[in-house]
């Protein structure tokens, strides 16, 4: 009878009640106590991970492997215990037979339980060994136990030794597999973290992140649109130094980066960035200091050398040591940058944040391990041999982690080995370190753009020059006095970058070590200042009409017009023709005003017949820069029906007319500049009639087209005869 457990009464997630129509199997060995306490109603109903609708409740592949090992161990234990129980029962029967006489032993018979209390357990043990012959063996045990019991007992004991030996071999395999998959089975986030984080670390994803926040702020009219889009805190300067050390370590081993660029990257990380974040400068190596000194003292004239010197000077000098800034916390730095600089700061923050998490987790593990040592308490996983004991002390976890990241960047260690070692040290918190190499590589890629591209170098030079005027930050107390300088700095940065590049505002506050990132709106910048509005109105009036053109402008345009000369000549000719005909036209208009109006309306209707027009183009003007920006998805178009058909019909006539005009000009030019001898020489060259030429024959063919005729020349080379 098959039971549909999905329709049965539930008790929790793992139990179902048997229906009342279900017939309970017979059990002859139960006592009154058994009937009182044993369960005959609820059935265990496991829920498999494949049946779950929630992703979080599904087991990982490593968990499934450990569960499978446990199931195999359980099945083997059931087999061994069933076999052992049957051996004990038959040993008791054998002892009873040994105390009987031969006559009594011959008359002795066994029941269905074969001397035990269960009819099923011993029958299954014998069936497992003898297979199809089990029914005959069981029948022999019942009818002639004196002969059958010793034989069956010997076979059961042999299988017991064989299975116990196999169990010892399986235990080693299961232990190795549990040690291999135990830590991975606990790591639910690490499986999908590498794939998702690799996508999240791409430049496009990081730009989309802040652009999404920007769009949400723009749509939310009630929100604070002037606050920073992203804000982060740097809690430890030592972590920033560790991040710089990892980046420099990877830069040194990149063969695709020039030596000068490597030095500039080191100086940017150890000097410029440290000054920007109000941290202590890092120390450069002696050879780098000497090279910097020689570079500053040398006077080289090449453009490339000037660029290297200019960039290196920015990197080395960094931010000037202002006493007010170094001795007070109420200061900030302001830096307007493009995409490359923003990506560098964002990736650098991600690297520092993850390093800080790993350091903090190492300190927490060291504290927990210290308390366990005081109480002489061993880890449960180590005690159960699910994981090997760590060779490193918890205080050495963070330095060992940094060293393993360096080895991973150098390719000296496989990623799987690196991840396993991180799990052994940090457990379920190790997943954030799996993509540490990708973070460092992306940072180095952005740094290479920063030190080689002119626009990035110009942004840094602009920042350093603005420090003299207070446009790049200072004390919060005097911020109102620097607002004009900061606004001017922002306009300079926007003018330096092209229209298709984003402009980011990066602010670092010394108090709290807080870094803020903000995407600026450079598309529209409307001003409510009455003076600006008046200037704008005057500009629009002059742009639309030409009555207010000054004499100076007219004189300048006459000397150096901004029009094509042919258009100027054509305009003058049309103007002269209109002046001669103006008198006659005026007279005719006075005589026949009504006819003229009718003709004009008729001509307009005739000209616009079959024409489709739509004027939906929209544009916006920036009041500060007077730049015109077209609105997306707005357009103008004009189309005359059957225009393509008429164009195809008139194309031969127009082509022939243009060809005749060109031939007329060409013939006149040939008459003035080419003699008959030169004309004949050109014809001989085209036909191949001159000396020192490979044996060939030139064929002249006249090709006729609907528009004009032309000559085509074809050369056939004679084939050489070989004997």
C-alpha positions in Angstrom: 0.0 0.0 0.0 1.5 3.3 -1.1 0.8 6.3 1.2 0.7 9.9 -0.1 2.4 11.6 2.8 1.9 15.1 1.2 -1.8 14.8 2.2 -1.2 13.4 5.7 -1.3 15.4 8.9 2.0 17.1 9.7 3.9 17.5 12.9 6.7 20.0 12.2 8.7 19.6 9.0 9.9 16.0 9.5 7.0 13.9 10.6 3.7 12.8 9.0 0.8 10.9 10.7 -0.3 7.6 9.2 -3.8 7.5 7.9 -6.4 5.7 10.1 -7.1 3.3 7.2 -3.5 2.1 7.4 -3.2 -1.5 8.7 -0.5 -1.9 11.3 1.9 -4.9 10.7 1.8 -7.7 13.2 4.3 -7.7 16.0 4.4 -10.7 18.4 7.3 -9.6 20.5 5.7 -6.6 22.1 4.7 -6.3 25.7 2.1 -4.1 27.3 4.8 -1.6 28.1 5.9 -1.6 24.4 2.4 -0.9 23.3 2.2 2.0 25.7 5.4 3.9 25.0 6.3 3.0 21.3 5.2 5.2 18.4 2.9 3.6 15.8 1.4 6.8 14.4 4.1 9.3 13.3 6.5 8.5 10.5 9.8 10.3 9.8 9.5 12.2 6.5 12.8 13.7 5.5 12.9 16.9 3.3 15.6 16.7 0.7 17.6 19.8 -0.3 16.4 19.5 -3.9 12.8 19.8 -2.7 13.4 23.1 -0.8 12.1 26.3 -2.3 14.5 28.5 -0.3 18.1 28.9 -1.5 19.4 29.6 1.9 18.2 26.2 3.2 19.8 24.1 0.5 22.9 22.1 1.3 26.1 22.9 -0.5 27.9 20.2 -2.5 30.4 19.8 0.4 27.6 19.4 2.9 26.0 16.8 0.7 29.3 14.9 0.6 29.6 14.8 4.4 26.0 13.7 4.7 26.7 11.0 2.2 29.7 9.8 4.2 27.5 9.7 7.3 24.8 7.7 5.6 27.4 5.2 4.3 28.8 4.8 7.8 25.3 4.4 9.3 24.4 1.7 6.7 27.6 -0.2 7.4 27.0 0.0 11.2 23.5 -1.4 10.7 24.9 -4.3 8.7 27.6 -5.1 11.3 25.3 -4.8 14.3 22.6 -7.0 12.6 25.3 -9.7 11.8 26.7 -9.5 15.3 23.2 -9.9 16.8 22.6 -13.0 14.7 26.0 -14.5 15.7 25.1 -14.0 19.4 21.7 -15.8 19.0 23.2 -18.7 17.1 26.1 -19.0 19.6 23.4 -19.3 22.3 21.7 -22.0 20.3 25.0 -23.8 19.8 25.8 -23.8 23.5 22.3 -25.2 24.2 22.9 -28.0 21.7 26.2 -28.8 23.2 24.5 -29.6 26.5 22.0 -31.9 24.8 22.4 -35.6 24.0 22.6 -36.7 20.3 18.9 -37.8 20.5 17.7 -34.5 22.0 19.8 -32.5 19.5 18.3 -34.5 16.6 14.8 -33.8 17.9 15.5 -30.1 18.6 13.8 -27.6 16.4 14.0 -23.7 16.0 11.0 -21.4 15.6 10.7 -18.5 13.1 12.8 -16.3 15.5 15.6 -18.9 15.3 16.2 -18.7 19.1 16.1 -14.9 19.4 13.3 -12.4 19.9 13.1 -10.9 16.4 11.9 -12.7 13.3 13.1 -10.1 10.8 16.6 -9.1 12.0 18.2 -12.6 11.8 16.4 -13.5 8.6 17.8 -10.3 6.9 21.3 -11.1 8.2 21.2 -14.5 6.7 19.7 -13.2 3.4 22.5 -10.7 3.1 25.1 -13.4 3.2 23.4 -16.3 1.3 21.3 -14.4 -1.2 18.9 -16.6 -3.1 19.8 -19.7 -1.0 18.8 -17.9 2.2 15.3 -19.6 2.3 16.9 -23.1 2.2 19.4 -22.2 4.9 16.7 -20.8 7.1 14.6 -23.9 6.6 17.7 -26.1 7.5 18.2 -24.1 10.6 14.6 -24.7 11.7 14.5 -28.5 10.9 18.1 -29.6 11.7 19.8 -26.9 13.8 22.4 -29.4 15.1 24.0 -29.6 11.6 23.1 -26.1 10.2 24.0 -23.9 13.1 27.8 -24.6 13.2 28.0 -24.0 9.4 26.0 -20.8 9.4 27.8 -19.5 12.5 31.2 -20.1 10.9 30.1 -18.2 7.8 28.7 -15.3 9.8 32.0 -15.0 11.8 34.1 -15.0 8.7 31.9 -12.2 7.2 32.2 -10.3 10.5 36.0 -10.3 10.3 35.9 -9.3 6.6 33.5 -6.4 7.2 35.3 -5.2 10.3 38.5 -5.0 8.2 36.7 -3.1 5.5 35.2 -0.8 8.1 38.7 0.1 9.3 39.8 0.9 5.7 36.6 3.0 5.1 37.2 4.9 8.4 40.5 6.2 7.1 38.8 7.3 3.8 35.9 8.9 5.6 38.2 10.7 8.0 40.2 12.2 5.2 37.1 13.2 3.3 35.6 14.8 6.4 38.8 16.8 7.1 38.9 17.9 3.4 35.3 19.0 3.2 34.4 20.0 6.8 35.6 23.6 6.5 34.2 24.0 3.0 30.8 22.7 4.2 30.6 25.4 6.8 31.5 28.1 4.2 28.1 28.9 2.6 29.1 32.4 1.3 32.5 31.5 -0.2 31.0 29.3 -3.0 29.3 32.1 -4.8 31.3 35.0 -3.4 34.2 34.8 -5.9 31.9 34.9 -9.0 29.7 37.8 -7.7 32.6 39.8 -6.3 34.7 39.5 -9.4 31.8 41.1 -11.3 31.3 43.7 -8.6 35.0 44.8 -8.8 34.8 45.6 -12.5 35.1 49.3 -13.4 31.6 49.3 -15.0 30.0 47.9 -11.9 31.7 50.4 -9.6 30.7 53.3 -11.8 27.1 52.0 -12.0 27.0 51.8 -8.2 27.5 55.5 -7.7 25.4 56.4 -10.8 22.5 54.4 -9.4 22.7 56.3 -6.1 22.9 59.6 -8.0 19.8 58.8 -10.0 17.9 57.8 -6.9 18.8 61.1 -5.3 17.7 63.0 -8.4 14.3 61.2 -8.4 13.8 61.6 -4.7 12.9 65.3 -4.3 12.5 64.9 -0.5 16.0 63.5 0.0 19.2 65.4 0.6 20.6 65.8 -2.8 23.7 67.7 -1.6 25.1 65.0 0.7 27.8 62.6 -0.4 26.8 59.5 -2.3 29.3 57.2 -0.6 31.0 57.6 2.7 33.7 55.4 4.3 35.9 55.5 7.4 39.6 54.5 7.7 40.2 53.4 11.3 43.9 52.4 11.2 46.8 53.9 9.4 48.8 50.6 9.6 46.2 49.0 7.4 46.7 51.7 4.8 50.5 50.9 4.9 49.8 47.2 4.5 47.6 47.9 1.5 50.3 50.1 -0.1 52.9 47.3 0.5 50.7 44.8 -1.3 50.1 47.1 -4.3 53.8 48.0 -4.5 54.8 44.3 -4.3 52.6 43.5 -7.3 53.7 46.6 -9.2 57.4 45.6 -8.9 56.7 42.2 -10.6 54.8 43.6 -13.6 57.0 43.5 -16.7 54.5 45.5 -18.7 55.0 48.6 -16.6 58.0 50.8 -17.2 60.5 51.5 -14.5 59.7 55.2 -14.4 56.0 54.4 -14.0 56.7 52.0 -11.2 58.6 54.7 -9.3 55.7 57.2 -9.8 53.2 54.6 -8.5 55.4 54.1 -5.4 55.6 57.8 -4.8 51.9 58.3 -5.3 51.1 55.6 -2.7 53.7 56.5 -0.1 53.7 60.3 -0.4 50.7 61.8 -2.2 48.1 59.4 -0.8 49.5 59.5 2.7 49.5 63.3 2.6 46.0 63.4 1.3 44.7 61.2 4.1 46.8 63.0 6.8 48.9 60.0 7.6 52.6 59.7 8.0 54.5 59.4 4.8 56.1 56.1 3.9 59.8 55.7 3.3 61.1 55.2 -0.2 64.1 53.0 -0.8 67.6 54.6 -1.1 67.8 54.1 -4.9 64.5 55.8 -5.4 65.5 58.8 -3.3 68.7 59.1 -5.3 66.9 58.9 -8.6 64.4 61.5 -7.5 67.2 63.9 -6.5 69.0 63.4 -9.8 65.8 64.0 -11.7 65.1 67.2 -9.9 68.7 68.5 -10.5 69.0 67.5 -14.2 67.8 69.8 -16.9 66.6 67.7 -19.9 64.9 69.2 -23.0 62.9 66.3 -24.4 59.1 66.5 -24.2 58.9 63.0 -22.7 61.6 63.8 -20.1 59.7 67.0 -19.1 56.5 64.9 -18.7 58.3 62.4 -16.5 59.9 65.2 -14.4 56.6 67.0 -14.1 54.7 63.9 -13.0 57.4 62.8 -10.6 57.6 66.2 -9.0 53.9 66.0 -8.3 54.3 62.6 -6.8 57.3 63.4 -4.6 56.2 66.9 -3.4 52.6 65.8 -2.8 50.7 68.1 -0.4 52.7 70.8 1.3 53.1 70.5 5.1 50.7 73.2 6.3 51.1 73.7 10.1 47.4 74.3 10.6 46.4 71.2 8.8 48.9 68.9 10.6 48.1 70.1 14.1 44.3 70.3 14.0 41.6 67.8 13.2 39.1 70.3 11.9 40.5 70.2 8.3 39.6 68.5 5.0 41.0 67.9 1.6 39.0 68.4 -1.6 39.9 66.7 -4.9 37.9 66.8 -8.2 38.7 63.7 -10.3 37.6 61.6 -13.3 36.8 57.9 -13.5 40.3 56.5 -13.1 41.0 58.5 -9.9 37.5 57.6 -8.5 38.0 53.9 -9.3 41.4 54.0 -7.6 40.0 55.5 -4.4 37.1 53.2 -4.4 39.2 50.0 -4.9 41.7 51.2 -2.4 38.9 51.6 0.2 37.7 48.1 -0.5 41.2 46.7 -0.1 41.7 48.6 3.2 38.3 47.5 4.5 38.9 43.8 3.8 42.4 43.9 5.3 40.9 45.5 8.5 38.3 42.8 8.7 40.9 40.1 8.4 43.0 41.8 11.0 40.1 42.2 13.4 39.0 38.6 12.9 42.6 37.4 13.6 42.6 39.3 16.9 39.2 37.9 17.8 40.4 34.3 17.1 43.5 34.9 19.2 41.3 36.1 22.1 39.1 33.0 21.9 42.0 30.7 21.6 43.6 32.3 24.6 40.5 31.7 26.7 40.4 28.1 25.6 44.0 27.5 26.6 43.3 28.9 30.1 40.4 26.5 30.5 42.3 23.6 28.8 39.5 23.3 26.4 40.2 21.8 22.9 38.3 22.8 19.8 35.3 20.5 19.1 36.2 20.1 15.5 39.8 19.2 16.3 38.7 16.8 19.0 36.4 15.0 16.6 39.3 15.0 14.0 37.1 17.0 11.6 40.0 19.4 11.0 43.7 19.2 11.7 45.2 21.4 14.4 46.7 24.7 13.2 50.5 24.9 13.1 50.4 28.7 13.4 49.5 30.7 16.5 46.5 33.0 16.2 48.7 36.0 16.6 50.5 35.0 13.4 47.4 34.7 11.3 47.4 38.2 9.9 51.1 38.3 8.8 50.7 34.8 7.4 47.6 36.0 5.5 49.6 38.9 3.9 52.4 36.6 2.9 49.9 34.2 1.3 48.4 37.1 -0.7 51.8 38.0 -2.0 52.4 34.4 -3.0 49.1 34.3 -4.7 49.9 37.5 -6.7 53.2 36.0 -7.7 51.7 32.7 -8.8 53.6 30.7 -6.2 50.5 29.2 -4.7 47.3 27.8 -6.3 44.0 29.6 -5.5 42.5 26.4 -4.1 45.4 25.8 -1.8 45.2 29.5 -0.7 41.5 29.2 0.0 41.9 26.0 2.0 44.6 27.6 4.2 42.5 30.7 4.7 39.6 28.5 5.8 41.8 26.6 8.3 42.8 29.9 9.9 39.7 32.1 9.6 36.9 29.5 9.2 33.6 30.9 7.8 35.0 34.5 7.8 37.7 33.7 5.2 35.5 34.2 2.1 36.2 37.9 1.8 39.9 37.1 1.2 39.3 34.9 -1.8 39.3 37.8 -4.3 42.1 39.8 -2.7 44.4 39.3 -5.7 41.7 40.7 -8.0 41.4 43.8 -5.9 45.1 44.5 -6.0 45.3 43.8 -9.8 42.5 46.2 -10.5 44.1 48.9 -8.4 47.4 48.5 -10.2 45.5 48.8 -13.5 44.0 52.1 -12.5 47.3 53.4 -11.1 48.9 52.7 -14.5 46.3 54.9 -16.2 46.8 57.6 -13.6 50.6 57.9 -14.0 50.6 57.7 -17.8 47.6 59.7 -19.1 47.9 63.5 -19.3 44.4 64.2 -18.1 45.0 62.4 -14.8 48.4 64.2 -14.3 46.7 67.5 -15.0 44.1 66.8 -12.4 46.8 66.2 -9.8 48.7 69.4 -10.8 45.5 71.3 -10.6 44.9 70.0 -7.1 48.3 71.0 -6.0 48.1 74.5 -7.5 44.6 75.0 -5.9 46.2 74.4 -2.5 47.9 77.8 -2.7 44.5 79.6 -3.1 42.6 77.4 -0.7 40.4 75.8 -3.4 41.3 72.2 -2.5 40.3 72.2 1.2 41.4 73.6 4.5 39.8 74.3 7.9 36.0 73.9 8.3 35.9 77.1 10.2 37.0 79.2 7.2 35.1 77.1 4.6 32.7 79.9 3.8 35.6 82.2 2.7 36.9 79.5 0.4 33.5 78.7 -1.3 34.4 80.9 -4.4 37.8 79.3 -4.7 36.4 75.8 -4.5 33.7 76.6 -7.1 36.4 78.0 -9.4 38.4 74.8 -8.8 35.3 72.7 -9.7 34.8 74.7 -13.0 38.4 74.2 -14.0 38.2 70.5 -13.4 35.0 70.3 -15.5 36.6 72.2 -18.3 39.7 70.0 -18.2 37.5 66.9 -18.6 35.5 66.2 -21.7 31.7 66.2 -21.8 31.4 62.4 -21.8 33.5 62.0 -18.6 32.1 62.0 -15.1 33.4 64.5 -12.5 33.7 63.2 -9.0 34.1 65.2 -5.8 36.4 63.4 -3.3 36.6 64.8 0.2 38.7 63.5 3.1 38.1 64.7 6.6 40.8 64.3 9.1 38.4 64.2 12.0 37.1 60.7 11.9 39.3 59.7 8.9 36.2 59.8 6.7 36.3 59.6 2.9 33.3 60.8 0.9 32.7 60.3 -2.8 30.2 62.3 -4.8 29.2 62.2 -8.5 28.6 65.8 -9.7 25.8 66.8 -12.0 27.6 68.5 -15.0 24.7 68.3 -17.5 22.5 71.1 -16.2 23.5 74.0 -14.0 20.7 76.6 -13.9 21.3 79.8 -12.0 18.6 81.8 -10.3 20.8 84.9 -10.0 18.9 87.9 -11.6 22.1 89.2 -13.1 22.7 85.8 -14.8 19.1 85.7 -16.0 19.4 89.2 -17.5 22.6 88.2 -19.3 20.9 85.1 -20.6 17.9 87.0 -22.0 20.2 89.5 -23.7 22.2 86.7 -25.2 19.1 85.0 -26.6 17.8 88.2 -28.2 21.1 88.8 -29.9 21.3 85.2 -31.0 17.9 85.2 -32.6 18.0 88.6 -34.3 20.7 90.4 -36.3 19.5 94.0 -35.7 21.9 94.6 -32.8 25.0 93.6 -34.6 27.7 96.1 -33.7 29.7 97.9 -36.5 32.9 96.5 -35.1 31.5 92.9 -35.5 30.4 93.7 -39.1 33.8 95.1 -39.9 35.5 92.1 -38.5 33.3 89.7 -40.4 33.9 91.6 -43.7 37.7 91.3 -43.2 37.6 87.7 -42.2 34.2 86.2 -42.8 33.2 82.9 -41.2 31.3 81.8 -44.3 32.4 79.8 -47.3 33.4 82.1 -50.2 31.2 80.4 -52.6 28.2 80.9 -50.4 29.1 84.6 -50.0 29.3 85.0 -53.8 26.0 83.2 -54.4 24.4 85.4 -51.8 25.7 88.6 -53.4 24.4 87.4 -56.8 21.0 86.7 -55.5 20.9 90.0 -53.7 21.9 91.8 -57.0 19.2 90.0 -58.9 16.6 90.8 -56.3 17.4 94.5 -56.4 16.9 94.8 -60.3 13.6 93.0 -60.2 12.3 94.8 -57.1 10.7 97.7 -59.0 8.8 95.5 -61.5 7.7 93.2 -58.7 6.4 96.2 -56.6 4.4 97.5 -59.6 2.9 94.1 -60.3 2.0 93.7 -56.6 0.3 97.1 -56.6 -1.7 96.2 -59.7 -2.7 92.6 -58.7 -2.5 92.2 -55.0 -5.3 89.7 -54.8 -3.9 87.6 -57.6 -0.4 87.6 -56.0 -1.8 86.3 -52.7 -3.7 83.6 -54.5 -0.6 82.5 -56.4 1.5 82.5 -53.3 -0.9 80.4 -51.4 -1.3 78.1 -54.4 2.5 77.7 -54.8 2.9 77.0 -51.1 0.2 74.3 -51.2 1.8 72.9 -54.3 5.3 72.9 -52.7 4.1 71.3 -49.5 2.1 68.6 -51.2 3.1 65.2 -50.0 5.5 66.6 -47.3 5.5 65.1 -43.8 7.0 67.2 -41.1 7.4 66.9 -37.3 9.1 69.6 -35.1 9.7 67.9 -31.7 13.3 68.9 -31.2 14.0 70.2 -27.7 17.2 71.8 -26.4 18.3 73.3 -23.1 20.8 76.0 -22.4 23.3 76.3 -19.5 23.0 79.8 -18.0 26.7 79.8 -16.9 28.4 78.5 -20.0 25.7 79.1 -22.6 26.1 75.6 -23.8 23.2 74.0 -25.7 22.3 70.4 -24.9 19.8 68.5 -27.0 17.1 66.6 -25.1 17.2 62.8 -25.5 14.5 61.2 -27.7 13.4 64.6 -29.3 13.8 65.0 -33.0 12.8 67.0 -36.2 12.2 65.3 -39.5 10.9 66.3 -43.0 10.1 63.8 -45.7 8.4 64.2 -49.1 6.6 61.2 -50.5 8.0 59.6 -53.6 11.2 61.6 -53.2 13.4 58.5 -53.6 11.6 57.5 -56.8 12.0 61.0 -58.3 15.7 61.0 -57.3 16.3 57.7 -59.1 14.5 59.1 -62.2 16.5 62.3 -62.2 19.9 60.8 -61.3 21.0 60.0 -64.9 20.1 63.5 -66.2 21.9 65.2 -63.3 24.9 62.8 -63.6 25.2 63.5 -67.3 25.0 67.2 -66.8 27.7 67.2 -64.1 29.9 65.0 -66.3 29.5 67.4 -69.2 30.4 70.4 -67.0 33.5 68.5 -65.8 34.5 67.5 -69.3 34.1 71.1 -70.5 36.4 72.3 -67.7 38.9 69.5 -68.3 39.1 70.1 -72.1 39.7 73.8 -71.5 42.5 73.0 -69.0 44.1 70.5 -71.4 44.0 73.1 -74.2 45.9 75.5 -72.0 48.4 73.2 -70.4 48.9 70.0 -72.5 50.6 69.8 -75.9 49.7 67.3 -78.6 53.0 65.5 -78.0 52.2 65.1 -74.3 48.7 63.9 -75.2 50.1 61.3 -77.6 52.8 60.1 -75.1 50.0 59.6 -72.5 48.0 57.6 -75.0 51.0 55.4 -75.9 51.7 54.8 -72.2 48.1 53.7 -71.6 48.3 51.3 -74.6 51.7 50.0 -73.6 53.5 51.3 -76.7 57.0 52.1 -75.4 60.4 50.4 -74.9 61.7 48.4 -71.9 58.3 46.9 -71.1 57.4 43.3 -70.5 55.8 41.6 -73.5 52.1 42.3 -73.2 49.0 43.5 -75.1 46.7 46.3 -74.0 43.1 46.2 -75.0 41.0 49.4 -75.0 37.3 49.0 -74.5 34.7 51.7 -74.5 32.1 51.2 -71.7 28.8 52.9 -72.2 26.6 53.8 -69.2 23.2 55.6 -69.0 25.1 58.8 -67.9 28.3 58.9 -69.9 30.9 56.8 -71.7 34.5 56.0 -70.5 37.4 53.8 -71.6 38.7 50.8 -69.8 42.2 49.3 -70.4 42.9 45.6 -70.0 46.5 44.2 -70.1 47.3 40.6 -71.2 50.8 39.3 -70.6 52.2 36.8 -73.0 53.0 33.3 -71.5 56.7 32.3 -71.7 57.5 29.2 -73.8 59.9 26.7 -72.2 61.6 23.9 -74.0 
